[in-house]
């Protein structure tokens, strides 16, 4: 830092630049690594060691006095490596992302980005979720929703860059963005809307076709109301049947579907249908079979959304019975919950129903009392299109991002029931169709991880994507196949990860567009 670190840090407090207000700035002492007993995700248990740094808490005032401010945090290490890393959010945001934890897919035993010398940045995206309130309530305010869609991340990026100049006397030489889920959508939003702002971007399981996801998730909840709901024992029945049909197709008996695309085409839920006059946990009723077929099928709109899309891809197979804990898990976490969908959504419902039904009420219909079973997107077409223009990060024209030298890595988890991995796969294919495969190969990569759920459980899923980006951006080393190792800590924390010590994710394409016939070259080896 310029001058004495403590004085430089404290001197940032109280600064104002337009709508930006620095609330506090205080030098933090180094802190050791710790592992918590519980957390919603595997990586959430790790509180990494961090060095001495200046912790800046700030906000950006809204133009609309009824809108909430954008809160953000910037962490300025005393020993800076000349780079910055902005973290994405998750869900409907509303929680301040500190930038002190591990970024998406990061190895548990590696030094945090802040410890490596990165300035780290996070935001609440312009609203604060309060206990007992629906997570979509903020969307009733137009400015708050615009900030959530894209403006907050740009405003915070610019404010953090200005703070970096104040602290070190110069801006970052390279700027990176990493996000997962909603944060993955934010990552792709930055590449599409603000192509000059970041040098390297990593988007894990991005919810890019956001409007389609909310509608498809709601539809999947509607078909499990009443007799369509699938009990936990029947979830295991389906998961076992999927493994029986597909596990050995890849030549190994490892309880992992390594060709989920081929398996989706091969597995037929109707093979589990109950015989006439029979019911129980060892078979499925006609309504339950129909519910699964609905989950697997494409959701169609009667009109095109942003960038010409008029549908949302169905979900895949495998990992149906990955244990549920918060956002970790398969069907019980995301689709089914522990009780059938209710109105208003209950905490025991699947997350997709809580998100989707609430999204229909607060975002699209803007009627918190709406009976979701009566909703039709055609009746709210203008609003659906307006939301799509704000939220759907599906623009395949990345010409400007490529021209300025940006690098992009996308990772899809094939046992993800929070969003369909096929949405991201299709997006990458559309980028290739728009720019040409040779040009895309110069700046973008797509990886798919079979057996991995939304947040990284179910199979080995940890690889240092930050190092991959830095190596590509700064050294010109384009990534090929990535080696992925199971991560463990001294605490008995990550036993939910399968015992597959070494896996390899090949770079795209190992699946082909059109009729799905090609097998994955994903491989795991036990040693």
ZAMARGU-4260 file (C-alpha; in steps of 0.2 Angstrom, whole numbers, plus 5000, padded with zeros to 4 digits):
<rodrens>
0) 5000/5000/5000 | 5005/5018/4998 | 5013/5024/5014 | 5009/5016/5031 | 4996/5002/5029
5) 4986/5007/5044 | 4985/5025/5040 | 4981/5022/5021 | 4967/5010/5027 | 4959/5022/5040
10) 4961/5036/5027 | 4948/5028/5016 | 4934/5029/5029 | 4922/5043/5026 | 4927/5046/5008
15) 4913/5049/4995 | 4913/5049/4976 | 4896/5053/4969 | 4884/5040/4976 | 4898/5029/4983
20) 4900/5031/5002 | 4914/5022/5012 | 4906/5018/5029 | 4921/5010/5037 | 4939/5005/5033
25) 4950/4995/5046 | 4966/4986/5045 | 4963/4967/5050 | 4976/4956/5058 | 4980/4939/5050
30) 4968/4925/5054 | 4972/4906/5053 | 4962/4893/5044 | 4947/4885/5052 | 4934/4872/5048
35) 4916/4874/5054 | 4906/4859/5060 | 4891/4863/5048 | 4888/4873/5033 | 4875/4873/5018
40) 4889/4868/5006 | 4905/4858/5007 | 4916/4874/5003 | 4906/4884/5016 | 4914/4874/5030
45) 4931/4881/5026 | 4936/4898/5033 | 4952/4901/5024 | 4967/4909/5032 | 4969/4927/5027
50) 4983/4939/5029 | 4984/4957/5035 | 4971/4967/5025 | 4961/4983/5024 | 4942/4978/5026
55) 4932/4992/5018 | 4913/4992/5020 | 4903/5004/5008 | 4887/5007/5000 | 4880/5016/4984
60) 4865/5027/4987 | 4850/5023/4976 | 4842/5036/4964 | 4825/5031/4970 | 4823/5035/4988
65) 4812/5020/4991 | 4825/5008/4984 | 4838/5000/4995 | 4857/5005/4994 | 4870/4993/4986
70) 4881/4987/5000 | 4898/4980/4995 | 4915/4975/5003 | 4932/4977/4996 | 4947/4968/5004
75) 4964/4976/5001 | 4979/4966/5006 | 4994/4974/5013 | 5004/4964/5001 | 4996/4966/4984
80) 4999/4955/4968 | 4992/4968/4957 | 4976/4959/4953 | 4958/4959/4959 | 4944/4946/4960
85) 4926/4950/4961 | 4914/4936/4968 | 4897/4933/4962 | 4881/4930/4973 | 4869/4916/4974
90) 4850/4913/4974 | 4841/4930/4975 | 4856/4937/4983 | 4852/4949/4997 | 4867/4944/5008
95) 4883/4953/5007 | 4897/4943/4999 | 4912/4946/5009 | 4925/4940/4997 | 4934/4932/5011
100) 4929/4914/5007 | 4934/4901/4994 | 4928/4905/4976 | 4918/4892/4966 | 4926/4875/4963
105) 4941/4880/4973 | 4952/4867/4981 | 4949/4867/5000 | 4968/4866/5005 | 4974/4880/4994
110) 4977/4898/5000 | 4963/4910/4998 | 4963/4923/4984 | 4966/4936/4997 | 4980/4927/5004
115) 4988/4926/4987 | 4987/4944/4986 | 4971/4948/4976 | 4960/4962/4981 | 4943/4954/4983
120) 4926/4961/4981 | 4908/4956/4985 | 4891/4964/4985 | 4873/4961/4991 | 4868/4966/4973
125) 4857/4980/4980 | 4845/4973/4993 | 4845/4965/5010 | 4835/4949/5013 | 4827/4949/5030
130) 4821/4934/5040 | 4803/4929/5037 | 4802/4939/5020 | 4801/4930/5003 | 4818/4931/4995
135) 4809/4939/4979 | 4801/4954/4989 | 4814/4966/4983 | 4809/4964/4965 | 4793/4975/4968
140) 4805/4989/4967 | 4811/4993/4949 | 4828/5000/4954 | 4832/4986/4966 | 4828/4973/4953
145) 4838/4982/4939 | 4853/4982/4952 | 4850/4963/4955 | 4850/4960/4936 | 4866/4968/4931
150) 4869/4986/4937 | 4875/4982/4954 | 4890/4972/4949 | 4896/4985/4937 | 4894/4999/4949
155) 4903/4989/4963 | 4917/4985/4950 | 4920/5003/4946 | 4919/5008/4964 | 4931/4994/4970
160) 4943/4999/4956 | 4943/5017/4962 | 4947/5011/4980 | 4961/5001/4973 | 4969/5016/4965
165) 4967/5026/4981 | 4975/5012/4991 | 4990/5007/4980 | 4992/5022/4968 | 4987/5012/4953
170) 4972/5001/4946 | 4973/4982/4945 | 4983/4976/4931 | 4971/4962/4928 | 4953/4960/4935
175) 4944/4943/4937 | 4926/4938/4941 | 4921/4921/4948 | 4903/4916/4951 | 4892/4901/4954
180) 4873/4898/4951 | 4866/4916/4951 | 4884/4922/4952 | 4887/4912/4937 | 4874/4921/4928
185) 4882/4937/4934 | 4899/4931/4927 | 4891/4929/4910 | 4882/4945/4912 | 4898/4954/4914
190) 4906/4946/4898 | 4890/4951/4888 | 4885/4968/4895 | 4902/4975/4901 | 4915/4966/4890
195) 4929/4978/4894 | 4928/4976/4913 | 4936/4959/4916 | 4951/4950/4909 | 4946/4933/4915
200) 4928/4926/4920 | 4923/4909/4928 | 4905/4904/4927 | 4900/4889/4937 | 4882/4881/4934
205) 4876/4898/4928 | 4857/4902/4928 | 4858/4911/4912 | 4841/4907/4905 | 4833/4915/4921
210) 4816/4917/4915 | 4815/4900/4908 | 4822/4892/4924 | 4809/4901/4935 | 4794/4895/4924
215) 4801/4877/4922 | 4805/4875/4940 | 4787/4881/4944 | 4780/4869/4932 | 4790/4855/4939
220) 4783/4859/4956 | 4765/4860/4950 | 4765/4842/4944 | 4771/4836/4961 | 4756/4843/4970
225) 4745/4830/4978 | 4747/4813/4971 | 4762/4818/4960 | 4774/4820/4974 | 4788/4807/4975
230) 4792/4800/4992 | 4811/4799/4998 | 4810/4780/4996 | 4804/4782/4978 | 4818/4794/4975
235) 4831/4780/4979 | 4821/4768/4968 | 4823/4780/4953 | 4842/4783/4957 | 4846/4765/4959
240) 4837/4762/4942 | 4847/4775/4934 | 4863/4768/4940 | 4857/4750/4935 | 4853/4756/4917
245) 4869/4767/4915 | 4883/4765/4927 | 4892/4751/4918 | 4890/4759/4901 | 4906/4768/4903
250) 4916/4752/4907 | 4917/4754/4926 | 4906/4750/4941 | 4909/4766/4951 | 4892/4772/4955
255) 4894/4787/4944 | 4885/4790/4927 | 4899/4796/4917 | 4888/4798/4901 | 4873/4808/4908
260) 4868/4813/4891 | 4867/4796/4884 | 4859/4790/4900 | 4845/4803/4899 | 4841/4795/4882
265) 4842/4778/4888 | 4833/4779/4905 | 4814/4777/4904 | 4804/4782/4920 | 4789/4771/4914
270) 4799/4756/4917 | 4796/4759/4936 | 4777/4761/4934 | 4766/4751/4946 | 4757/4736/4940
275) 4738/4738/4940 | 4731/4739/4957 | 4748/4740/4965 | 4756/4754/4974 | 4770/4757/4987
280) 4788/4763/4988 | 4794/4749/4975 | 4786/4757/4960 | 4779/4774/4954 | 4761/4779/4950
285) 4756/4786/4933 | 4756/4803/4940 | 4773/4801/4948 | 4780/4794/4931 | 4772/4809/4922
290) 4780/4821/4935 | 4798/4814/4931 | 4794/4815/4912 | 4789/4833/4915 | 4806/4837/4924
295) 4816/4829/4910 | 4806/4838/4896 | 4808/4855/4888 | 4797/4869/4894 | 4790/4879/4880
300) 4785/4897/4879 | 4772/4903/4866 | 4783/4918/4862 | 4802/4921/4860 | 4812/4928/4875
305) 4828/4938/4874 | 4840/4932/4861 | 4826/4922/4852 | 4825/4908/4865 | 4807/4901/4868
310) 4811/4887/4879 | 4820/4880/4894 | 4829/4863/4893 | 4823/4849/4904 | 4834/4842/4918
315) 4845/4827/4916 | 4848/4811/4926 | 4859/4804/4940 | 4862/4810/4957 | 4843/4810/4961
320) 4846/4804/4979 | 4862/4814/4983 | 4858/4819/5002 | 4849/4835/5005 | 4856/4849/5016
325) 4852/4866/5012 | 4856/4869/4993 | 4867/4853/4993 | 4859/4838/4986 | 4847/4830/4972
330) 4829/4829/4970 | 4824/4831/4989 | 4834/4847/4990 | 4829/4856/4974 | 4814/4848/4967
335) 4803/4838/4980 | 4808/4844/4997 | 4801/4834/5012 | 4783/4839/5009 | 4772/4842/4993
340) 4772/4860/4986 | 4761/4872/4995 | 4754/4889/4993 | 4762/4900/4999 | 4778/4889/4998
345) 4783/4881/5014 | 4801/4880/5020 | 4799/4861/5019 | 4796/4862/5000 | 4809/4860/4987
350) 4820/4875/4983 | 4815/4876/4965 | 4796/4878/4970 | 4801/4891/4983 | 4811/4901/4970
355) 4800/4898/4955 | 4782/4901/4963 | 4789/4916/4973 | 4797/4922/4957 | 4780/4921/4948
360) 4771/4930/4961 | 4784/4944/4965 | 4794/4946/4948 | 4782/4942/4934 | 4764/4944/4940
365) 4769/4956/4954 | 4755/4950/4964 | 4760/4941/4981 | 4743/4934/4983 | 4742/4926/4966
370) 4736/4908/4965 | 4751/4901/4955 | 4741/4887/4948 | 4731/4899/4938 | 4746/4909/4931
375) 4749/4909/4912 | 4765/4918/4905 | 4754/4924/4890 | 4744/4935/4902 | 4759/4944/4908
380) 4769/4944/4892 | 4775/4962/4893 | 4782/4959/4910 | 4790/4942/4905 | 4799/4950/4891
385) 4805/4965/4901 | 4812/4953/4914 | 4820/4942/4901 | 4829/4958/4894 | 4836/4962/4911
390) 4840/4944/4918 | 4843/4932/4904 | 4862/4932/4901 | 4860/4922/4884 | 4867/4934/4872
395) 4879/4923/4862 | 4889/4937/4853 | 4905/4938/4864 | 4914/4947/4850 | 4919/4962/4860
400) 4924/4951/4875 | 4935/4941/4863 | 4942/4957/4854 | 4948/4964/4871 | 4957/4948/4875
405) 4945/4942/4888 | 4945/4923/4893 | 4930/4913/4899 | 4928/4896/4907 | 4911/4888/4910
410) 4908/4873/4921 | 4891/4863/4921 | 4887/4850/4934 | 4878/4836/4926 | 4869/4830/4942
415) 4862/4848/4945 | 4844/4850/4949 | 4844/4868/4954 | 4846/4873/4935 | 4847/4862/4920
420) 4865/4860/4914 | 4859/4859/4896 | 4855/4877/4897 | 4874/4881/4898 | 4879/4868/4886
425) 4866/4876/4873 | 4873/4893/4877 | 4891/4888/4873 | 4885/4879/4857 | 4876/4895/4852
430) 4892/4905/4855 | 4901/4893/4844 | 4888/4895/4830 | 4889/4914/4832 | 4908/4916/4832
435) 4914/4900/4824 | 4922/4886/4834 | 4940/4891/4830 | 4937/4909/4836 | 4929/4902/4852
440) 4943/4890/4855 | 4954/4906/4857 | 4945/4913/4872 | 4932/4901/4880 | 4931/4883/4887
445) 4916/4873/4893 | 4918/4858/4905 | 4905/4846/4911 | 4906/4837/4928 | 4896/4821/4929
450) 4889/4816/4946 | 4891/4833/4953 | 4877/4842/4961 | 4873/4861/4960 | 4886/4866/4974
455) 4899/4853/4971 | 4895/4837/4980 | 4892/4819/4974 | 4909/4817/4964 | 4926/4826/4964
460) 4922/4844/4959 | 4937/4855/4965 | 4949/4862/4953 | 4958/4879/4954 | 4949/4888/4941
465) 4957/4905/4947 | 4974/4898/4942 | 4967/4892/4926 | 4961/4909/4922 | 4977/4918/4927
470) 4988/4906/4917 | 4977/4909/4902 | 4975/4928/4903 | 4993/4932/4909 | 5003/4918/4901
475) 4994/4913/4886 | 4992/4895/4892 | 4975/4889/4886 | 4967/4875/4897 | 4965/4858/4890
480) 4959/4843/4900 | 4958/4847/4919 | 4963/4835/4933 | 4951/4835/4947 | 4955/4828/4964
485) 4944/4823/4979 | 4947/4836/4993 | 4948/4831/5011 | 4951/4840/5027 | 4957/4833/5044
490) 4939/4835/5050 | 4927/4821/5045 | 4919/4834/5034 | 4917/4829/5016 | 4913/4811/5017
495) 4898/4814/5005 | 4911/4816/4991 | 4913/4799/4983 | 4930/4790/4985 | 4936/4794/4967
500) 4953/4802/4970 | 4957/4807/4953 | 4946/4812/4938 | 4948/4821/4922 | 4937/4834/4914
505) 4940/4835/4895 | 4937/4852/4887 | 4922/4853/4875 | 4916/4846/4864 | 4913/4828/4871
510) 4894/4830/4868 | 4887/4834/4851 | 4872/4845/4847 | 4857/4837/4840 | 4853/4819/4843
515) 4863/4813/4858 | 4873/4798/4853 | 4891/4802/4858 | 4898/4796/4875 | 4907/4807/4887
520) 4926/4805/4888 | 4925/4810/4906 | 4936/4797/4916 | 4940/4793/4934 | 4954/4782/4940
525) 4956/4775/4958 | 4974/4774/4964
</rodrens>
